[in-house]
């Protein structure tokens, strides 16, 4: 029997409170900075078959609304006191890269499992080829540290000591990992206790029924939102800077298909599985948590009263071509899957912008770099810690400016205070703040990027910058808004030894070296000349934009007295009005230059060719064709034939490859 609406809402509040109690326990007892300060963790109340019913709403990672533990839960029989875990991205597709350890625990009442409670944390290091485990340079999962298959951590409340020894023997900072694992155990134990308190109030039967009623309620809310979106197909694509260290750009493409109260997100046209760690391990699951994040954010943007649970994604499905960057197969490396997930979220938001441009913001900065330092103290003791994320702001929206320095799809990752960083690890933070002139211009300005400059003091120090991106392709503006500024990563800036690092993510440092990292700015929304002069002046006074950019981007002249020159401003804005852009999206110079070569037609031809090849050949062939067409601007008709000719040249060298002809050529042959 379904619960009445009032009782159901009260139960929802209790379940959310239980999840938040779990989250606070985990955060306050964790040892690593990345968990207790940055908050890269999640916790869930789950149905008996593993669907997420409740999770913290205002802290922790927000990517796991639709997380489904079902494929790992069913692997075991359970007794009271059992706790299981996994960190294997290819076993059940719950963990999404090796540093993420997921725990789950059954909650029994009267000898019956009434639900599960679960959590995950991102461990700063789980061994592998590089400190902090992750780098885009890695090419197979075996290089990415300890990979724990689904197994029991505790049986009848007794710890699996053999497993603990294996973990300690394979990580760089075992005390830190052990402390975080204890925090995870405390988290599920608190969750178990809170569930019993809820059952004491509602009764076992109403509690069990209510969990599924909550999923149904969220599903109905989602369907109501989808029905208000015009039926149709909406295409959007975006790019990451490189598909491997020093490689070519990588594309994620999506076609958003709205039909009645259902929604399909089709990733056909995305790049092939990569010979780097940017791949996503989704197993082709149509509601995998990594590929539904952008949809969840978009639907919630349209109705912020939605219940956030797995029911929200029931009306949605994703199409994930096997062997693509969105659905990699073993043994592909997947450690940097968060960069691709960020890009996939941005692409989905872009598709929603095509459907409802007056309801959605411009692109967030994305490209958030997660900074880790491995160094040593004066006494020679090795230390390693995350010193926080450095990213961009939120995109300007239909009603307000984007948030500064963070926000949108990466807002859950909190910054680490400078004092904590300098206490945890021997570095000196020289600068930490916002980057002027980084947010895209618009009626509503894009959020400014964040920057951090720090110095290391020990030989052999290593800095890793996970998810380095947006140094070529900038965040896009919307409805006349401009693109944000690209990111920068520099070793020893303003010196003779300065090195522009681009999207490099592992840097070996000498004593005294200085690292400067600047995130990407977010896109602006609306015509910049419609921004009130007073708002532009305020931005200049606050240091968000310079007087020069106020003039060039907004048509606002700031006089020598620091006030707006009304006459000159009127003249400037009059001139700018005559060349006002009419396109929906405002792309930066990196994307404009790239798409002069790689048009929609050419990329469509590339996608058709690669789909015909064995997975192991796709990345290689992509690079061969990119090299053949490098710098060759496409003709007006699109240039698809050039791609097929380039592929024919590859086949001539490697005769085992299948021949793939363009549709027109196939039709001509068939007609003969």
N, C-alpha and C positions, 0 to 999 in steps of 0.2 A: 504494500500500500504506500502510495506517495505521501510525503509529508506536506502539510499545508504551507503556503508561502512564508508565513511569519516564522514558523518553527524552522523552516529550511534556511532562512536568512540567519537566524540565531545559530544554527549548526555551522553554517559557513563561517561565521565570526569566530566560533570556538575552534574550528579546524585551523583557520588562519592564525589564531593566537597560539595554538600548539606549535605550528610550524615556525612562528617567530620566536617562541621560547627555545626551540631547537637551534635556530640560527644564532640567537644571542649566546647560548651556551658554547656553540662551536667557535664563534668569533672571539669570545672572551677567554677561552682556554687554549686556543691555538698558539703555536710557537713561532711560526714563520710570519714575517711581515706581510707577505702576499695574501695571507688569509686574514690576519687580525687587523690589518690596516687597509689593504687594497680591496679586500672582501671578494676574492675570487673563490666563492663556494656557493653551494645551494643546499637546500634541505626540503623534504617533501613528506606529506602524508599521502599514502598510496592506497588504492583499492586492493583487495586480495589478489587481483590479477595484474597489478603493477602500474595502473594509470595514476598520474598525478592529480590529486584533488585539491591540495592546498600547498602553498609555499610562501615565504616572506615576500611582501609586496614592495617594501621601501628600502631593502638592503640585500646584499648578496647578489649573485648572478641572476639575471632575469631572462636567460635564454631557455630555461627548462620548464616552461609552462606546460608543454605537451609531452614531457619526458615519460617514456614507457619502459618500465623495468621488466615487462612480461617475459621476454625471451630468456632472461637470466633467472628470474624467480622460479620458473617451471623446471629448472635443472636440478632442484634439490627437494628432499623431504625435510621437514622442519620440526624442531622441538623447541620448547621454551628455553631462552638463553642463547639461541643460535644467532650469529651474525655472519653474513657473507660479504664478499667484496670482489671487485674486478677492476683492472685498469687496461684491459685488452680491447682496443677499438674495433677489432674484427670478431669478437666473441659476444654475440647478442646485440651489438651496436648500441650499447648504453654509454659506456665510456667513449670519449671522442678523440682522445690522444693519451699517450702513456702517462703523463704527469697527473692526470685526473683519476683519483681513486674513488670509486663509488662503493658505498656501504648500504646494506639494507638489512632490516631486522623484522621478523614477524611479531605481531602483537596478538597474543592469545587471550581469549575470554571463555571461561567454562570449557577449556580444552579445544576450542575452535579458533582458527585464524580469522580475525575480524578485519585486519588491514595490515599493511606494512608501513614502516617509517624508513626513510632513506636520506642519504646526503652524499655530496661529493666535495672534495677540495682539489685545488691545483697545487701539487707539491712543487716547490721551487726547483728541486732537482731529483731525478730518479735514475741517475747514471747516464750512460750513453756517450756519444762521441764528443760532446761539448759541455762545458759548465752550463747549468740550468737546462740541459738536455736538448733544447730545441734550436734548430737552425734550418733555413731553407736549403742549405747546401746538402742536407742528408737526402738519400735517395731510396732507402728501404726501411721498413718498420724496425728491423733488427738493429739499426743504428740508434734508435730513439729510446734507449734505456730499458729498464725493467718493465716487462709486460706480464701482468698477473692475470691468468685466466680466471673465470668465475670459480671461486672456491670458498670454503668455510674459513673465516677468521676465528670464530668461536663455536664450539659445540657444547651444548648444555652449560654455557657460561664459562667454559674452560678455553683459554687462549691457545691458538695453534703456534707454539713456540718455533717449530721448524720454519713456518712461513716468515716469522719475524726475523729469523737469522738470515734467510735468503734476502729479504728486503735490506737489512742493515749491511749486508756484504756487497750490495750492488749500487748504493747511492753515495754521494759525496759528503753529505752531512747527516749521518744516521740519527743523531740526537734530535735534529729538527724534524725529520720525518716521523720519528717515534712520538714526539710531542704532538704533532698534528694528528697522527692516527688515534692517539688517546682522546683528543678533542672530538674526533668523529664518533668514537665509541660513546663518549659522554652525551653527544648530541642525540643519538638514537635512543639511548636509555632515557633521556628526558622526554623524548617523543613518546616512548612507550608509556611512561607515567602519565603524561598529559592525555593520551587516548583513553586510559582507564578513567580518568576524571570526567571526560566527556561522556563515556558510557554510563558512568554513575548518574549523570544528569538525564540523559536521553533514553537510556535503555539500549541493550545490545541490538535488538531487531531494528529499532528506528535509526540507530547509528549506521548499521550496515546498509539499510535501504537508502538512507539520506546521502551516503557517499555517491551513489549512482544518480540520485535525484539532482545533486549538484552538477554532475557532468551533463545531465539532460538540460538543466537550466542554462548553462553556459552555451551549449550547442544552439538552443533556441535564440539566445541573444545574438550569436554570430550569424545565424541564418537571417535574422531580421535586418542586420546591417548589410549583408551581402545583397539582399533583395533591393536595397536602395541604390545600389551601384548599377549604372546602365549596362545591360547585357552587351557583350562584345569581346574582342580580343585586343589586348594592349601589349605591345612589344617594347622592351627596353634592354639595353646592354651597357655594361661598363667594364673597366679594365683595371687590373693590377699592373704594377710597373714591369715586373719580370716574372717569367715562369720557372726560372732557376737562377742561381747566382750569375749575373751578367747576361741573362737570356733575353728573350723577346717578351712583349706584353702577353698577358693571359686574359681572355675574355670570359665573363659570365653573362649569359643571355637568358632572358625569360620572356615567355608569352603568358600573360595573365588572362585567363579565360573565365568570364563571368556568365553563368547561365542560371537564371532564377535565383535560388538560394544556395547554390553551390559554386565553388571556386576551384579552379585548377591552375597550378603554377608549373608551367612546362619549361624545363631547363634545356631543352633541345637547342643546339647552337652554341652551347658552352664548350670550352676548350677540352681537349682530350686529357686523360690522366697524365700527370706530369712526372718528370724525372727529378722531382724535388719534393719537399715536405708540405706543399701547399694543398694537397688533395684532401677531400672530405670523405670520411668513412661512413656512409649512410646506409650501405647495404641495399640501396634501392627502396628503402622503406618510405612509403608515400607520405607518412606523417612524422618522419624523423625530426627530432627536436632542432637539429642544426638548420634544416631547410624550412622549418615553419616559423622561425623567429621573426623574419620580416613580415610575414602575414599576420602574426599575432600583434606585432607593433602597429601595423596599419589598421587592423580592425579595431584595436583598442583606441587608436587615435580618433576613430569615427564614433566610438562610444566608450568613454572612459569609465562607465559604470559596470562594464563587463566583469563577470567572474573569471578569474585567471586560473583555469585548470584545463585538463586534457580534452574536455568536452568542446572547448572553443575551436579546436582544429578538426573536429569530426566532419564539418561540411567542406573541408578542404582536402586536396590531394596534390602531391607533387609528382611530376614525371622526371625521372632521373636516369638518363641514359647510362648503361653500364660501361665502365671503362672511361668515363669522363671525369673531369675534375670534381664534379658533384656526386660521383658514385664510383670511387676508386676501388680497385680490387687488389687483394694481396699480391705481392708484398709491398705495395706502395707506401711510402712514408707519408704520415698524416699529421705530424707534430704542429705544423703551422696552419692547421685547418681553420683557426679563428680568423686569419686574414681573409680566407675565401668566404667564410660565413659572414663576415662584415660586408664584403663586397656583394654577396648574394642578398643580404638585407637591403643594401643601398639600391640594388637593381629592382627588387620587388617594390620598394618605395617609389622608384622612378616609374614603374608600370602603373602603380596606383595614381601617380601624378597625372599620367595621361588620361586616366578615367575620371578623376576628380581634381583638376588642377587648383581649384579654389579652396580645397579642403586640406591640402597637404603642404608641408614645408619643402624647401630646397634640400639638397644633399647635405648630410652632416659631414664634418671633416674626415671622419673615419681615419684609416691609417694610423691607429694608435699604437705606439711602440711601448712595449713592456720592458723596462730597463732592469737588467740584473748585473751585479758586479761580483766577480770572484777575485779576491785579493788576499793579503795577509797582514797581520798586525806587526807592530815593531818587534814583538817577541817571536815572530815567525809562525804564529798559529794561522792556519787557513780559515778564512771566513767567506761566506757568500750570502747575499741577500738581494731581494727585489727592492729597488729604490723608487718604484712607482711607475705608473703609466704616464706617457707624454703624448698627447693627441690634440685634436682640434675641437672646435665648438660644435654647436647644433646649427642646422640650417635655419635661415630666416624663414618665417612662416607667414600665413595670410593675415596674422593679427599682431605679431610682435617679432622683435629681433631674436636671433638664436642665442642660446646660453653661451657664455664665454668659457673657453678652455676645456669644455667637456659637455656632455649632454647627448641627447638623442639615443642612438642605439648602443653607445658605449658608456652611458652615464653611470652604470652600476659600479664601474671600477673607480674606486676612490683614490685620491692622491694621498701620498704618505708625507706627513709633516717633515720639514727639513731637519728638525731636532731629532726625530726618530731615526732618520737615515744616518745622520752623523753619529748617533749612539750605537746603531746596529753594526756599522761597518766603517772602516777608516777611510772615508772620502770627505772632501770639503765641497759643499755646495756653494758655488760662486754666484749663480743667478737662477732664479725660479720665478716665472711670471708669464705674462701674456705677450704675444708678438704683435707689435703695431702693424697696421696695414695688411693683416693676414685674412680677415673676414671678407667674403665677397660683398661687393656693393649692392644695394637694393633699397627699395622703399622700406623694407625691413632687412637690416644688415645681417650677414652671416656671422656666427660666433667666432671670436678670435682664437687662434691657436695658442697652445701652451709651449713654453720652452724651459729647458733645464741645462745648466752648464755646471760641470763638476770636475774635480781634480783627483787623481789617484796618486799613491805615493810609494807603492811597492813594485819591485820588478816582477814580471810575469803576470801582472794583473790583466784580467780579461773582462771586457764589457760585452754583454749580449743585448741586442735590441730586437726582441721578438716582434714580428709583424711589421717591420719597416716597409712603408709603402707611401704612395701619393707624393713621390718626388718627381714624377713626370705627369701623371694624370690627376688633375685637381678636382675638388668637389664642384659639382655643377650647380649653377643658379637656376631659378625658375621664374617664368612669366616676366622676363626682362631683367631679372637679377643677374649679377655677374658671378663668375667662378671664384672660389677661394684661392689663396696662395698655396703653392706646393710646399712640402716639408723639406727640411734640410738636416743633414747629419755630418758633422765636421769634427775631425781630430786636430787639436791644436790650432784653433781658429786665430786669424790675424797674426800668424807667425810665418817664418820661412818654411816651417815644417807642416804647414796646413795641408790636410788631405780631405777632399770632399768624398764622403763615403757612400753617397747615394742610398741605395737600398741594402747595402751590406749590413749583416746583422751580428757578426762576431768580430770584435776588434781587440787585438793584443796591444797592451799599453806598456810604456816604460815609466819609471818613476817621474812624477811631475807632469805627465801628460794631462791635457785638458780635453774633455769631450763636451761638445755643444750639440744638442738636439732640439729641433723646432718642429712641432707638429704641423699638420695642414689646416688651413682655415676652411670654414664651412661656406657654402654657397649662399648668395643673397636672394631675396624674394622681391619681385616687383621692380618697377622703373626707379633707378636711383634718384632721378631728378624730381620725383614725387616725395622724397623724404623731406620733412620740414627742415628749413634752414636752422632752426634752433636745435634740432636733434643732431644735425651734422656738426654744429659748433660744439655741442656737448661732447660728441665723440672726440673731437680734436682736443678739447680741454682735458678729457680723461685719458688721452693717449691711445685710444683705439685706432684712430686714423691720423695721418699727418695732414698738415695744411695743404701740401702738394696733392695728396690723394683726394682731399675734399674738393679741390678745384677740378682735377682731371676726371674723377669718377662720379662726383655728385653735382658738379657745376656750381659749387658754393665757394666764393672768394672770401678769404679771411684777410682783413687788412692788417697793417703793421700795428694797429692798436689792439689786435686780438678780437675784433668784432667783425660781423658779417658786412661786407661791402655790398649793399643792396643793388646798386646800379650794375656793377660788374657781374653779380650773380644772375641778375635778370638777363643780361646779354649772353652769358655762358649757357644758361639753361635754354634759352631760345635757340641757340645753335645746336645743342645736343638733342633737342626735340625733333629736329629735322632728320636725324639719323638714328632715331629710336629703334631698337631691335624689335622684330615681330615674331621671332621664334619662341617656342615654349621653354626650351632649355638653353642655358648659357654655359657653354663648355669652354674650358681653358685651352691655351695654345697647344699643349701636348696632345690632347685628344683631337683637336682640329687637324693638326699635321698628320697624325696617325691615320685618321679616317680619309684623308686624301688618297692614301695608298690602299688602305683596307676598308673598302666600301661594304655596305650591306650585301651586295651581290657577290663580291669576292669572298667574304667570310661565309656566305651561304654555300658557295662552291667548295670551300675548304671543309666545311662541316660535312657535306655529302661525301666527299672523298674519304675523310678520316673514318666515317661511320662504316665504310666497307672494309677497313683494314683490321688485322689482329691488334688487340690492345697494345701489345709490346712494340708495334711499329708506329703507332700514331704520333707520339711525341717527336720521334726522329723525323718522320715525314713532314710534320708541321714545320720544324726548323729548316728543313731543306727548302720548302716552298717559301717560307719567309725570307730566307737568304736570297732566293732567286728573284723575288719581287722587291727587295729592299730599295727604297727610294723611287720606285716606279709609280708615279701618280696615275691613278686609274682614269681611263677615258670616260667620257660622258655617259656611255651606255653601261657602265658599271665594272667592266673588266673581268667578268667571271671566266671567260675563255683563257685569260692569261694564267689563271690558277690551274686549269686543266692541262695547259701546255707545260707548265712547270712540273706538274705531277708526271706527265708523260716522260719528261727527262729523268725523273727519279726512277721510274719503272725501267727505263732503258739501262740503268746501272744496276738495278736489283730486280731481276726477272721473276723472282718468287712473288712479288707484289701483284695483286690483281689489277687489271686494267679497269679504269673508271672513266666513263665518257659523260660529257654534259648532256642534259636532257634533250636538247635540240639535236645533237649528234645521234643519240640513241633513237630518237623518233625518225630521223632520216634513214638510219640503217633498217629499222623496222618496216618503213615504207617500201624499201627496195625488195 
